[in-house]
Amino acid sequence: MPNPRLLLAALIAAVLFSSDPTLVAAPPAKEAAAAIHEIRENAERFLASLDATQKGKATFEFKDDERLNWHFIPRERKGLSFKELQPFQRPLALALINSPLSHRGQMKTAAIMSLEQILLELEQGKGPKRDSDLYFLSFFGTPSKTQTWGWRIEGHHLAMNFTLAHGALFSGTPSFLGSNPAKVKTGPRAGLRALAEEEDLGRQLVKSLTPAQSKQTIFTNTAPKDIFTSADRKARQLEPHGILAASLNPAQLDNLKALVREYVGRVRPELATESMQKIEKAGWKNVQFAWAGGVEPGQGHYYRVQGPTFLLEYDNVQNDNNHIHAVWRDFNGDFGEDILAQHYSEAPHGK
């Protein structure tokens, strides 16, 4: 019997992003513009709360190379960390972080940040530095109604990059979420799974395949140690490509669409619709699903979904197959590449 929680996730995705043209059509421009306006206002409120030292750490020129210097591992980072915020500044930071995200995206992000405390207790100081306050905000350019600017929230297992242009254009990739542990096994939070749908929808799809379909899809019985694109600044098409969506039956295709929407649905619907439209325009028949590793819970596994415009990569191999990396990339839109081109073509700039 299908898992009721997975059916609910698929139903929610279908409601938010149905393939029905009347529901895939872009929301009124004023709705997307209102969401972008809210993001800008939250950024301005947060920046206005900073003192000179904090602002010096948090802000960069838009063209600074730091904007492309992203990663999801524990490491030294530039930007302004939560640890450096005053109590009154924290709600302003959280309001900004949540403003581009859907409710699901907000819950995933909060859960991932909270796992640092669990890792601290599990590792007892033997691993990298674990601290739920070591998440950094960075701003590139100045929040504006007319100019291009961007910002990032980044730390261990969380790297979300946002670019905004002309008060009406939005990009939300690269978008990386990870979870260690993927499932909390002990303690008061036992059973917590920050990225449950990403894992379960992928497994549900691969286990629904016929033997002939599986042969096209599963390219190795050993999962790779990590996602292939890592924190590359430019995403690329990967091989082998896997099974085409055109080779799936209707139920399997619905499962694949629900999986894609789980990633794209990290951001609020007003902002996610354009990404879904790009996928629809390129055609679902050209989307491919590939799998590596075991198909049963607890076994190391990897999958990817890619089409002409996007790539999703997921891996769960580290820490005894209880450590997820899950990224959403846009081949032409990471770091706002596509909206920057659109902005400059519509509003030519002088020398």
C-alpha positions in Angstrom: 0.0 0.0 0.0 1.4 3.5 -0.9 2.8 5.5 2.0 0.0 7.9 3.0 2.6 10.6 3.8 4.0 10.3 0.3 0.6 10.5 -1.2 -0.1 13.7 0.8 3.2 15.2 -0.4 2.4 14.4 -4.0 -1.1 15.8 -3.5 0.2 19.1 -2.1 2.7 19.3 -5.0 0.0 18.7 -7.5 -2.2 21.5 -6.0 0.7 23.9 -5.9 2.1 23.1 -9.3 -0.4 21.1 -11.4 0.5 20.3 -15.0 -2.9 21.8 -15.8 -2.0 24.9 -17.9 -4.4 27.0 -15.8 -2.4 26.2 -12.7 1.1 26.3 -14.2 0.5 29.7 -15.8 2.5 32.4 -14.1 0.7 34.1 -11.2 -0.1 37.8 -11.9 3.0 39.8 -12.1 1.9 41.8 -9.1 2.0 38.6 -6.9 5.6 37.8 -7.8 6.5 41.5 -7.5 4.9 41.6 -4.1 7.0 38.6 -2.9 10.1 40.3 -4.2 9.1 43.5 -2.5 8.7 41.7 0.7 12.2 40.1 0.4 13.7 43.5 -0.3 12.0 45.1 2.6 13.2 42.4 5.0 16.7 42.7 3.7 16.6 46.5 4.2 15.2 46.1 7.7 17.9 43.7 8.6 20.7 45.7 7.1 19.5 48.9 8.9 19.8 47.1 12.2 23.5 46.4 11.8 26.3 48.5 13.2 29.2 49.5 11.0 31.4 46.5 11.9 28.6 44.0 11.2 27.6 45.7 7.9 31.3 45.6 6.8 31.2 41.8 7.3 27.8 41.3 5.7 28.1 43.4 2.5 30.0 42.9 -0.8 29.9 44.5 -4.2 27.5 42.6 -6.5 30.4 41.7 -8.8 32.6 40.4 -6.0 33.9 36.9 -6.6 32.6 35.9 -3.2 29.0 35.8 -4.6 30.0 32.6 -6.5 32.1 31.2 -3.7 29.5 28.9 -2.2 29.8 25.5 -0.4 27.9 23.3 2.0 30.7 21.8 4.1 31.8 23.1 7.6 34.5 25.7 6.8 35.6 29.2 7.5 33.2 31.6 5.8 32.9 35.3 5.0 29.7 37.1 5.8 27.9 37.8 9.1 27.0 34.8 11.3 24.1 34.4 13.7 26.6 34.2 16.5 27.5 37.8 15.8 23.9 39.1 16.0 22.3 40.9 18.9 19.1 39.4 20.2 16.9 42.0 18.6 18.6 41.3 15.2 17.8 37.6 15.1 14.1 37.9 14.4 14.9 40.3 11.5 17.4 37.7 10.1 14.9 34.9 10.4 12.2 37.0 8.7 14.6 37.6 5.8 15.6 33.9 5.5 11.9 32.8 5.5 10.7 35.5 3.0 11.6 33.7 -0.2 10.8 30.2 1.1 7.6 28.1 1.0 6.3 26.7 4.3 8.0 23.4 3.5 11.3 25.2 2.7 11.1 27.1 6.0 10.6 23.8 7.9 13.5 22.0 6.1 15.8 25.0 6.6 15.1 25.3 10.3 15.4 21.5 10.9 18.8 21.4 9.1 20.2 24.2 11.2 19.0 22.5 14.4 20.8 19.3 13.5 24.2 20.9 14.4 23.3 20.5 18.1 22.6 16.8 17.5 25.9 16.4 15.7 27.7 18.2 18.6 26.2 15.7 21.1 26.9 12.6 18.9 30.5 13.5 18.0 31.4 14.9 21.5 33.8 17.3 20.0 35.6 14.8 17.8 34.3 16.1 14.5 34.3 19.6 12.8 33.1 22.5 14.9 29.3 22.2 15.3 27.3 25.3 16.1 23.8 26.2 15.0 24.8 29.8 15.1 27.5 29.3 12.4 25.1 30.2 9.6 26.2 33.3 7.6 24.3 36.0 5.8 26.0 37.8 2.9 24.6 40.6 0.7 25.8 41.4 -2.8 24.9 44.9 -4.0 22.3 47.1 -2.3 18.6 46.0 -2.0 16.9 48.0 -4.7 13.6 48.4 -6.7 15.5 48.9 -9.9 19.0 47.6 -9.6 20.4 44.0 -9.4 21.3 42.6 -6.0 21.5 39.3 -4.2 22.0 37.6 -0.9 22.9 34.2 0.5 22.3 32.1 3.6 25.0 29.5 4.1 26.5 27.1 6.6 26.9 23.4 7.1 24.4 21.6 4.8 22.6 24.9 3.9 23.5 27.0 0.9 20.7 29.1 -0.7 21.6 31.8 -3.2 19.1 34.4 -4.3 19.4 37.0 -7.1 16.9 39.8 -7.7 16.7 42.2 -10.6 14.6 45.1 -11.7 12.2 44.6 -8.8 10.4 41.8 -10.7 12.9 39.1 -11.5 14.0 36.3 -9.1 16.5 33.4 -9.1 16.8 30.9 -6.3 19.7 28.6 -7.4 22.1 27.0 -6.6 19.9 25.6 -3.8 21.5 23.0 -1.5 20.0 21.3 1.5 21.7 18.5 3.4 20.9 16.4 6.5 23.2 14.6 8.9 21.8 12.5 10.3 19.3 11.9 7.6 17.2 10.2 10.3 17.8 10.9 14.0 18.0 7.5 15.6 18.3 8.3 19.3 17.4 10.9 21.9 14.3 13.1 22.3 14.2 13.9 18.6 14.4 10.3 17.4 12.6 9.9 14.1 13.3 13.4 12.8 13.9 13.4 9.0 14.6 16.9 7.6 14.6 15.7 4.0 12.2 12.8 4.2 10.3 13.6 1.0 13.4 13.9 -1.1 14.4 10.4 0.0 11.0 8.7 -0.1 9.7 10.0 -3.4 12.9 9.0 -5.1 12.8 5.5 -3.7 9.1 5.1 -4.4 9.8 5.9 -8.1 12.8 3.5 -8.5 10.9 0.7 -6.8 7.9 1.2 -9.1 10.0 0.4 -12.2 9.7 -2.8 -14.2 12.9 -4.9 -14.7 13.3 -3.4 -18.2 12.9 0.1 -16.8 15.3 -0.5 -14.0 17.9 -1.6 -16.5 17.7 1.8 -18.1 17.7 3.7 -14.8 20.1 2.0 -12.4 23.6 2.6 -13.8 25.6 1.0 -11.0 24.8 -0.9 -7.8 27.4 1.2 -5.9 26.4 4.7 -5.0 29.0 7.5 -5.4 30.4 9.1 -2.3 28.8 12.4 -3.0 26.9 14.4 -5.7 28.9 14.8 -8.9 28.6 18.5 -9.2 29.7 19.2 -5.6 29.8 23.0 -5.2 30.7 23.8 -8.8 30.1 27.3 -9.8 28.6 26.1 -13.2 26.2 23.2 -13.3 26.6 20.7 -16.2 24.7 17.8 -17.8 25.7 14.5 -16.3 26.0 11.0 -17.8 24.6 8.4 -17.9 21.3 10.0 -18.4 18.9 7.3 -17.1 15.4 6.6 -18.2 13.4 9.2 -20.1 10.1 10.4 -18.6 8.5 9.5 -21.9 9.2 5.8 -20.9 7.3 6.0 -17.6 3.7 5.1 -17.1 1.3 7.8 -15.9 1.6 6.9 -12.2 5.4 6.9 -12.5 5.4 10.2 -14.3 3.3 11.7 -11.6 5.8 10.5 -9.0 8.7 12.0 -11.0 6.8 15.4 -11.2 6.1 15.3 -7.5 9.9 14.7 -6.8 10.9 17.6 -9.0 8.3 19.9 -7.4 9.6 19.0 -3.9 12.9 20.6 -4.9 11.5 23.6 -6.8 8.9 24.0 -4.1 11.6 25.1 -1.6 10.7 28.6 -2.6 7.2 30.1 -2.3 4.8 29.4 -5.2 4.8 32.9 -6.6 8.5 32.6 -7.1 8.6 28.9 -8.0 6.1 29.0 -10.9 8.6 30.4 -13.4 11.0 27.5 -12.8 8.3 25.0 -13.3 7.2 26.8 -16.5 10.7 26.4 -17.8 10.6 22.7 -17.2 7.1 22.4 -18.7 8.2 24.4 -21.8 11.2 22.2 -22.4 8.9 19.2 -22.1 8.6 16.5 -19.4 9.4 13.8 -22.1 13.0 15.2 -22.1 13.4 14.8 -18.3 15.6 11.8 -17.2 15.8 9.9 -14.0 19.0 7.9 -13.0 19.7 5.9 -9.9 22.8 4.3 -8.3 23.1 1.9 -5.3 20.6 0.0 -3.3 16.8 0.6 -3.4 16.0 -0.4 0.2 16.0 1.9 3.2 19.3 1.9 4.9 21.3 1.1 1.7 23.6 3.7 0.2 21.9 5.3 -2.8 22.1 8.2 -5.2 19.7 9.6 -7.8 19.6 12.5 -10.3 16.8 14.1 -12.3 17.8 16.3 -15.2 16.2 18.0 -18.1 17.2 20.6 -20.6 17.0 23.4 -18.0 17.8 21.9 -14.6 19.5 19.2 -12.5 18.6 17.7 -9.2 21.2 15.5 -7.4 20.7 13.5 -4.3 23.1 11.3 -2.4 22.9 9.3 0.8 26.1 7.3 1.4 28.1 8.9 4.2 27.8 8.1 7.9 26.5 4.5 7.3 24.0 5.7 4.6 22.4 8.2 7.0 23.7 11.5 5.5 21.9 13.3 2.7 23.1 15.9 0.1 20.3 17.3 -2.2 20.9 20.1 -4.7 18.8 22.0 -7.2 20.7 23.6 -10.1 19.6 25.6 -13.1 21.8 25.2 -16.1 21.2 28.8 -17.4 19.9 30.4 -14.2 22.3 29.7 -11.3 23.3 32.9 -9.6 20.7 34.7 -11.7 22.5 34.3 -15.0 19.3 34.2 -17.0 17.5 37.0 -15.2 20.6 39.2 -15.4 20.6 38.7 -19.2 16.9 39.5 -19.4 17.3 42.6 -17.2 20.1 44.0 -19.3 18.3 43.2 -22.6 15.2 45.0 -21.4 16.9 47.9 -19.7 20.2 48.6 -21.6 22.9 50.2 -19.4 25.3 52.8 -20.5 29.1 52.4 -20.2 
